[in-house]
Amino acid sequence: MTYDEFYNCIEQLPKKVTNRDLEAYLLALYRIVTPHENTPFSPTLCLELLKEAFSAKTATYEEQWTSIRSMPEETEHLSAFAYTQAVILFQIAELHRMKDKELHNEMHSFGITSETGYDWYNFNPLDLLECGARGLCDYIGEDEIIPNDWHFLGHLLDLGRYYE
């Protein structure tokens, strides 16, 4: 599957799902992705998981996640799957911290910088996924083939956080 084909699938999601709170979405995504640690990645599986997370039961927020204050680096010797899980947990922790602070700013849709210094422009799953997929098309190329690598999901979510 090419990046453009993936983007086109993401663009169809609003016709198939009901948007939800981003933190709840990521908690659900974390819960449904976790059992796939030993499952080979594919763009098709990724799309299935992303769609399922709109209606799936959420994981319970763990207070120790609040201590996660930085995005994982790919150079941290994490497996591709662990990197993606770390991105999801980082975003959950960021949103949880911002819930009673930055997210109450009526202008947050124009972008905010979290207390940890990370920029956020997209605050619902549909926007985050669309912007992440569009950003990957723009940065990597629409006609490039998506690698069968769990890093892809982490990159999609991270780029979706700040790509406009």
Steps between C-alpha positions, in 0.01 A plus 500: 500500500630846414490798733237659276279188510530498879411871513192436285387231746547742791296761312209253490493447878254786575239307297557184704566605859388746765777726623589483868720671757864463397624374837224236503586405142868455584416300813286271285770479233758410765276223633429347159854535361672341803401139417659540153859523625598184312270562204671610179406857413310582184325819389175302483533388862586857597183632334291234674643594840460873439136449403427264791639751752209736428264261677722271708508492877778715644794391710503639853727801539802408714624785721864404437449604135490861621878473547543454122611847396676452166443338165692177455793513263543223248864486607402389851548137397128433512344246272270648237200377698634640830567834328138520382369404844723768654364764258144406595579516872679833460199650325261360761714649778521837323125521445433391857726778633343759267141403583457757777746751358584569136195322359270748677646781291230588245772570245663156531382404150756750368772297669646484846831411655472255786675554832766254378569714192326295230277665242146372447264604221258208476276404790264238363580164342366575152708817467809339651483201264424709192782745571743220584420313179520819291830590663647159421390539137663842485824398674555153356306509173150399401615221270745343744407164647431490874752269669369206700639651818330599827696827495249619240217522754720693745604741226139546388385589850795726574472692175125526549559683827668798335449488122246753374 
